[in-house]
C-alpha cells in the first residue's frame, strides 16, 4: 500500500509553524512530498514483452517467407524467359559453318537463311537443317545453338565414288546412288558408270554400291562399270578384261574371290556373280 510521508519544517527560528490554515506551512509540505503512487517498471516484465514481440515477428516472417520466396522465384523466371526468348541480348548475331570442303561456307549460309536478329532460343533449327540438306552436295546436316548469339551448322558432304554421264554431262555419284555434282573432266581416281537410256535409279544405286564396296587396289584397276539392271553389273578393267559382278549383294566376298582369280587364272572374262562358284573364260 503506497504511503505519503512528510517531513515537518520549522520556522526561521526552528519553532513550530502555524496551523493547517497557514499557507506557508502547507506550501512546505507540498514541495517536499514524495509521490509513491507510480510503480517502477519491472525489468523481468520488460524482458518478457521483448521476447513476446520477437516471437510474434518470427511467426509473421515464417508465415510470409514462402510467399516471398515464390514471388522472387516467379520474378526471376519471368526475367529469364524475357531475356532468353524476347530480348535482343541473346539474339542471333552470326552463323558458323563446319565440315565443308566441296561447298563454301557462304553457299551453306545462303541456303540456311538463318534469321539474324531473332532471339537465338526461338530460331527453328529443324527448318534450317532441312534447307541446308536440300543442297545436293550435303548428305546430312546438324544445326545447333552456340550461346550466346551464334548458330552452328555442321555439314557432312557426299563423297563421290564414281562418275556417270547423264545428259551429256559428267556427274559425281555417291555410295547411295545420288548424283550431286558436275565435272568438266572425269577424275582419274574415280571409276565411271556407263548406263543405257533404260537404266533406272535403283540400278544406278546398285552400281554405286558395287563401286563403293571395291577395295582400293581393285578399284584402281577398274576403268568403268557397266550398269544395265540391278543384277546386271559388269566391271570393265583398264587392261581390257571384264568381270561379271551381278548385283551388289555379297560384294565383299566377290572382291576377295576376284582378287585370287586375277592372280591365279589368266582369262579375258571372269564371273563372280555367284562367289561360291566363280568361273572364267578366254
C-alpha positions in Angstrom: 0.0 0.0 0.0 1.5 3.4 -1.0 2.4 5.8 1.8 2.8 9.5 1.7 5.4 10.7 4.1 6.0 14.3 5.1 8.8 16.0 6.9 7.8 18.9 9.3 9.5 22.2 8.6 10.2 24.7 11.3 10.1 28.4 11.0 13.1 30.6 10.8 13.8 30.0 14.5 13.2 26.3 14.3 9.9 26.6 16.2 6.6 25.2 15.1 4.8 26.9 12.3 1.2 27.9 12.0 -1.8 25.6 11.8 -3.4 23.8 9.0 -4.7 27.0 7.6 -1.3 28.6 7.3 -0.4 28.8 3.6 3.2 28.9 4.4 3.0 25.7 6.3 1.2 23.7 3.6 3.5 25.0 0.9 6.5 23.5 2.5 4.8 20.1 2.9 3.6 20.1 -0.8 7.1 20.9 -2.1 8.8 18.1 -0.1 6.1 15.5 -0.6 7.2 12.2 -2.3 4.6 10.5 -4.6 4.9 6.8 -4.3 1.6 6.0 -6.3 3.5 5.4 -9.7 5.1 1.9 -9.6 8.6 1.4 -11.0 8.9 -0.7 -14.3 9.6 -4.4 -13.6 12.8 -5.5 -15.7 11.5 -9.0 -15.9 8.2 -7.9 -17.4 10.1 -5.8 -19.9 12.2 -8.7 -21.0 9.1 -10.9 -21.3 7.4 -8.3 -23.5 10.5 -8.1 -25.7 10.6 -11.9 -26.1 7.0 -11.9 -26.9 7.5 -9.3 -29.6 10.4 -11.2 -31.1 8.3 -14.4 -31.2 5.4 -12.5 -32.9 7.8 -11.1 -35.5 9.4 -14.5 -36.1 6.0 -16.1 -36.6 5.0 -13.4 -39.1 8.3 -13.9 -41.0 7.9 -17.6 -41.2 4.3 -17.2 -42.5 5.4 -14.8 -45.2 8.7 -16.3 -46.1 7.3 -19.0 -48.5 5.2 -16.3 -50.2 8.2 -14.0 -50.7 10.2 -16.9 -52.0 7.5 -17.8 -54.6 7.3 -14.2 -55.6 11.0 -13.9 -56.1 11.2 -17.2 -58.0 8.4 -16.1 -60.3 10.0 -12.7 -60.9 13.3 -14.5 -61.6 11.6 -16.9 -64.0 9.8 -14.2 -65.9 13.1 -12.2 -66.2 14.9 -15.3 -67.5 12.2 -16.0 -70.0 12.2 -12.5 -71.3 15.9 -12.4 -71.5 16.1 -15.7 -73.5 13.0 -15.6 -75.7 12.2 -11.9 -76.3 15.2 -9.6 -75.6 17.9 -8.6 -78.1 20.7 -9.5 -75.7 20.7 -13.2 -76.8 19.7 -12.6 -80.5 21.4 -14.3 -83.4 24.5 -12.3 -84.5 26.2 -14.8 -86.7 26.4 -18.2 -88.3 29.4 -20.7 -88.2 29.7 -23.4 -90.8 31.9 -26.5 -90.2 32.6 -29.6 -92.3 32.6 -28.1 -95.8 35.2 -28.9 -98.4 33.4 -29.0 -101.7 30.9 -26.3 -100.8 31.8 -22.9 -99.4 30.6 -21.6 -96.1 28.8 -18.8 -98.0 26.8 -21.3 -100.0 25.7 -23.1 -96.9 24.8 -19.8 -95.2 22.7 -18.7 -98.1 20.8 -22.0 -98.2 20.3 -21.9 -94.4 18.8 -18.4 -94.4 19.3 -18.0 -90.6 17.2 -15.0 -89.4 19.8 -12.8 -87.8 18.5 -10.5 -85.1 15.9 -13.0 -83.9 16.2 -14.4 -80.3 18.5 -17.5 -80.5 16.2 -19.6 -78.5 13.3 -19.1 -80.9 15.2 -20.0 -84.1 13.7 -23.0 -85.8 16.8 -25.3 -86.1 14.8 -28.1 -87.9 13.8 -25.8 -90.8 17.4 -24.6 -91.1 18.6 -28.2 -91.3 16.0 -29.0 -94.0 17.1 -26.1 -96.1 20.8 -27.0 -95.8 20.1 -30.6 -96.7 18.3 -29.5 -99.8 21.8 -28.8 -101.3 22.7 -31.8 -103.5 26.2 -31.9 -102.1 25.0 -32.2 -98.5 24.4 -35.7 -97.2 23.4 -34.6 -93.8 23.5 -31.5 -91.6 23.3 -30.8 -87.9 22.2 -27.4 -86.6 22.8 -26.3 -83.0 22.8 -23.2 -80.9 26.1 -21.7 -79.7 25.3 -19.4 -76.9 25.0 -16.5 -76.6 24.5 -15.5 -80.2 25.6 -18.0 -82.9 24.0 -20.8 -84.9 26.4 -23.7 -85.7 25.8 -25.7 -88.9 27.9 -28.9 -89.2 27.7 -30.4 -92.6 28.5 -33.9 -93.9 29.1 -33.8 -97.6 28.6 -36.5 -100.1 31.7 -38.2 -101.3 31.9 -39.3 -105.0 32.6 -43.0 -105.6 32.1 -42.9 -109.4 31.3 -40.6 -112.3 28.3 -41.2 -114.5 27.5 -39.4 -117.8 23.9 -38.1 -117.7 22.5 -35.9 -120.5 26.0 -35.4 -121.9 27.4 -34.2 -118.5 29.7 -35.9 -116.2 28.1 -36.2 -112.7 29.5 -37.3 -109.4 27.7 -40.3 -107.8 27.9 -41.1 -104.1 27.6 -44.5 -102.5 23.8 -44.1 -102.2 23.5 -43.6 -105.9 22.8 -39.9 -105.5 24.0 -37.7 -108.4 25.2 -34.5 -106.7 27.9 -32.6 -108.7 29.3 -31.8 -112.1 32.7 -32.5 -113.5 34.3 -30.8 -116.5 36.6 -33.8 -116.7 36.4 -37.2 -115.1 38.8 -37.5 -112.1 41.4 -40.1 -112.8 40.9 -41.8 -109.5 37.2 -42.4 -109.9 35.7 -45.2 -112.0 33.0 -44.3 -114.5 29.5 -45.8 -114.6 28.1 -46.5 -118.1 24.4 -46.7 -118.3 21.8 -47.0 -121.0 18.7 -45.0 -121.6 16.7 -47.7 -119.7 18.8 -47.7 -116.6 16.7 -46.7 -113.7 17.5 -45.0 -110.4 17.6 -48.3 -108.5 20.1 -49.8 -110.9 22.2 -46.7 -110.6 22.2 -47.0 -106.8 23.2 -50.7 -107.1 26.1 -49.7 -109.4 27.2 -47.1 -106.8 27.1 -49.7 -104.0 29.3 -52.0 -106.0 31.8 -49.3 -106.7 31.8 -48.2 -103.0 32.4 -51.8 -101.9 35.5 -52.3 -104.0 38.9 -52.4 -102.2 41.2 -49.6 -103.2 43.6 -51.9 -105.1 40.8 -53.4 -107.1 39.1 -50.1 -107.7 42.3 -48.7 -109.2 42.2 -51.4 -111.9 38.6 -50.6 -112.9 38.2 -48.4 -116.0 34.4 -48.2 -115.8 31.3 -50.1 -114.5 28.6 -51.1 -117.0 25.2 -50.9 -115.3 22.2 -52.4 -117.2 19.8 -53.5 -114.4 20.1 -54.1 -110.6 21.6 -57.5 -111.1 23.4 -56.9 -114.4 26.5 -55.1 -113.4 29.9 -55.6 -115.1 33.4 -54.3 -114.2 35.5 -53.3 -117.2 39.2 -53.3 -116.2 41.8 -51.0 -117.5 43.7 -53.8 -119.2 40.6 -54.8 -121.2 39.4 -57.8 -119.1 35.8 -57.8 -117.8 34.2 -59.1 -114.7 30.6 -60.1 -114.4 29.6 -58.9 -111.0 25.8 -59.3 -110.8 24.2 -57.2 -108.0 25.7 -55.5 -105.0 24.9 -58.5 -102.7 28.0 -60.2 -101.2 30.3 -57.6 -102.8 33.0 -58.1 -100.1 33.1 -61.9 -100.9 33.1 -61.3 -104.6 36.0 -58.9 -104.3 38.0 -61.5 -102.4 37.3 -64.2 -104.9 38.1 -61.9 -107.8 41.5 -60.9 -106.3 42.5 -64.5 -106.2 41.2 -65.2 -109.7 43.1 -62.3 -111.3 46.3 -63.7 -109.8 45.8 -67.4 -110.4 43.9 -67.5 -113.7 44.7 -65.7 -116.9 41.4 -65.1 -118.6 39.5 -62.4 -120.5 36.2 -62.8 -118.8 35.5 -63.6 -115.1 32.1 -64.3 -113.5 31.8 -63.8 -109.7 28.1 -63.1 -109.6 27.9 -66.4 -107.6 31.0 -66.0 -105.4 30.9 -69.6 -104.3 31.1 -70.9 -107.9 33.3 -68.4 -109.9 34.1 -69.1 -113.5 36.4 -67.7 -116.1 36.8 -67.9 -119.8 39.0 -66.6 -122.6 
